[in-house]
Amino acid sequence: MIRLVAGLGNPGPEYAGTRHNAGFWWVDALAALRGARLLPERSCHGHLARVNRGEGPLWLLQPMTFMNRSGQAVAALARFYKIAPGEILVVHDDLDLPPGQARLKCGGSSGGHNGLKDIQAQLGTADFWRLRLGIGHPGVKAEVVDYVLRKPPAEEREALAACIDRTLQAHAELLAGDMERATMKIHAGPQRPKPPRGSAAPSLSSMPPEVAS
């Protein structure tokens, strides 16, 4: 069972729409879905919401420590409420996935993500769950910092928004700890658009030779 969901990002209006804040967007959407309100909480260095449920409270967290110190907020809350690493879900942006794709995993490396690095260091383990939201890659390593701190163009932002909506459809399974079923839903990917009614996909025989070859 997941007891803490932490969405990663940077505080302040200048970062609100940037790619690095995809984790914040997901937690905002989950809070709205569950009728919760994120409020500043100094003791955990972030914005916090409590969702009451029969099996115990669910905590939603947005660290306000800037990305590279995300672990300070996550670890503080985990220690206070005695939340085990395996009961934590961290939602974050991921350069290795294109916009619109998402992946769920437990443990593993940080992949160079500074927020994950700090959480691993503060918890003393990498064995927590991660929901990776694809933001794409600029193609050149030297451009990564500027890329994640820029706002995506409309097409990418729409793909991210659709990805958030789709992955939230697995939130019940995620929170219940049914990770196998949650993974199936999340990894299924966006549905392909249906062709217009009455149209048929072209056959290879009807294509020009240079296309069919």
C-alpha positions in Angstrom: 0.0 0.0 0.0 1.2 3.5 -0.8 1.0 5.9 2.1 3.0 8.9 0.7 2.9 10.3 -2.9 5.6 12.9 -3.5 5.5 14.9 -6.8 8.8 16.6 -7.6 9.3 20.1 -9.0 10.7 23.5 -8.2 8.8 26.2 -6.2 7.9 29.6 -7.5 5.8 31.0 -10.4 8.8 31.1 -12.7 9.0 27.3 -12.7 5.3 26.5 -12.6 5.0 25.5 -16.3 8.4 24.0 -16.8 9.1 20.4 -17.7 10.9 19.7 -14.4 7.5 20.3 -12.6 5.7 17.4 -14.2 5.6 15.7 -10.8 3.9 18.7 -9.2 1.2 18.6 -11.9 0.5 14.9 -11.3 0.0 15.5 -7.5 -2.1 18.6 -8.1 -4.4 16.4 -10.3 -4.5 13.6 -7.8 -5.4 16.1 -5.0 -8.2 17.5 -7.1 -9.4 14.0 -7.8 -9.5 13.1 -4.2 -10.9 16.4 -3.0 -7.8 17.3 -1.1 -6.0 20.7 -0.7 -2.3 21.1 -0.6 -1.2 23.6 2.0 2.2 24.8 3.2 3.6 22.7 6.1 6.9 23.9 7.5 7.7 20.7 9.4 8.0 18.7 6.1 9.5 21.6 4.0 6.7 21.5 1.4 3.0 21.6 0.5 1.1 18.8 2.1 -2.4 17.3 1.9 -4.0 14.5 3.9 -6.5 12.1 2.3 -8.5 10.1 4.8 -9.3 6.5 3.9 -10.3 3.4 5.7 -6.8 1.7 5.7 -5.1 4.9 7.0 -4.2 8.4 5.8 -2.6 9.0 2.4 -0.2 12.0 2.3 0.3 14.0 -0.8 3.5 16.1 -0.8 5.2 18.7 -3.0 8.7 19.5 -1.7 9.4 23.2 -1.7 13.1 22.8 -1.2 14.1 23.0 -4.9 14.7 19.8 -6.8 18.2 18.9 -5.6 17.0 18.8 -2.0 13.7 16.9 -2.5 14.9 14.2 -0.1 14.8 16.6 2.8 11.0 16.9 2.6 10.3 13.3 1.7 12.5 11.9 4.4 11.2 14.2 7.1 7.6 13.1 6.4 8.5 9.5 6.1 10.4 9.5 9.5 7.6 11.4 11.3 4.8 9.0 10.2 7.0 5.9 10.1 6.4 5.4 6.4 8.6 2.6 4.9 10.4 3.3 1.5 8.2 0.6 -0.2 5.2 2.7 0.8 6.4 5.8 -1.0 5.6 6.7 -4.6 7.7 9.5 -6.2 6.3 11.1 -9.4 8.9 12.8 -11.5 9.8 14.0 -15.0 12.0 11.6 -17.1 14.3 12.6 -20.0 14.5 9.0 -21.4 10.8 8.8 -22.2 9.0 10.9 -24.9 6.1 13.2 -23.8 3.0 11.1 -23.4 4.7 8.0 -22.1 5.0 6.9 -18.5 6.6 4.0 -16.6 6.3 2.6 -13.1 9.2 1.0 -11.3 10.6 0.3 -7.9 14.3 0.9 -7.1 17.1 1.2 -9.5 19.4 4.1 -10.3 18.4 7.8 -10.3 19.2 8.1 -14.0 20.9 11.4 -13.2 17.8 13.0 -11.8 18.8 15.3 -8.9 15.6 14.9 -7.0 15.8 11.1 -7.0 19.5 11.3 -6.0 18.7 13.3 -2.9 15.7 11.2 -1.9 17.9 8.1 -2.2 20.6 9.7 -0.1 18.1 10.9 2.6 16.2 7.6 2.8 19.4 5.6 2.7 17.8 3.3 0.0 16.6 3.3 -3.6 13.8 0.9 -2.8 10.8 3.2 -3.3 8.4 3.4 -6.1 8.7 5.9 -9.0 6.2 7.0 -11.6 8.3 8.3 -14.5 6.5 10.9 -16.7 8.2 11.4 -20.1 9.3 14.9 -21.1 11.7 13.9 -24.0 15.4 14.8 -24.4 16.9 17.8 -26.1 19.4 15.5 -27.9 22.5 17.1 -26.5 23.6 16.5 -22.9 24.9 20.0 -22.4 21.4 21.4 -23.1 19.6 19.3 -20.5 19.5 21.8 -17.7 18.0 24.6 -19.8 15.7 22.1 -21.4 14.1 20.8 -18.2 13.7 24.4 -16.9 11.8 25.6 -20.0 8.1 25.4 -20.7 7.3 22.7 -23.3 5.5 23.7 -26.5 1.8 23.3 -26.7 1.9 19.9 -28.4 4.2 18.4 -25.7 2.2 20.0 -22.9 -0.9 18.4 -24.3 0.8 15.0 -24.5 1.9 15.4 -20.8 -1.6 16.4 -19.7 -3.1 13.4 -21.5 -0.4 11.2 -19.9 -1.3 12.5 -16.4 -5.0 11.9 -17.1 -4.3 8.4 -18.3 -2.0 7.4 -15.5 -4.4 8.8 -12.9 -6.8 6.1 -14.1 -4.5 3.7 -12.3 -4.4 5.7 -9.1 -6.7 3.3 -7.1 -4.4 0.3 -8.0 -1.3 2.4 -7.2 -2.5 3.5 -3.8 -3.7 0.0 -2.9 -0.3 -1.5 -3.8 -1.6 -3.6 -6.7 1.4 -2.7 -8.7 1.0 -5.4 -11.3 -2.4 -4.1 -12.4 -1.2 -0.5 -12.1 1.7 -1.3 -14.3 -0.5 -2.9 -17.0 -2.6 0.3 -17.1 0.3 2.7 -17.1 2.5 0.9 -19.6 -0.4 0.4 -22.0 0.3 3.8 -23.4 -2.0 6.3 -25.2 -4.6 4.8 -27.5 -4.1 5.4 -31.2 -6.8 7.6 -32.8 -9.5 5.7 -34.7 -9.6 6.3 -38.4 -12.5 8.3 -39.8 -15.7 6.3 -40.2 -16.0 4.7 -43.7 -12.2 4.9 -44.3 -10.0 1.9 -44.5 -6.3 1.6 -44.0 -4.5 1.5 -47.3 -3.1 -1.9 -48.3 0.5 -2.5 -49.4 -0.7 -3.2 -52.9 -2.4 0.1 -53.2 0.7 2.1 -52.1 3.3 3.5 -54.5 6.3 1.1 -54.9 8.7 3.3 -53.0 6.3 3.2 -50.0 5.4 -0.5 -50.1 9.0 -1.7 -50.5 
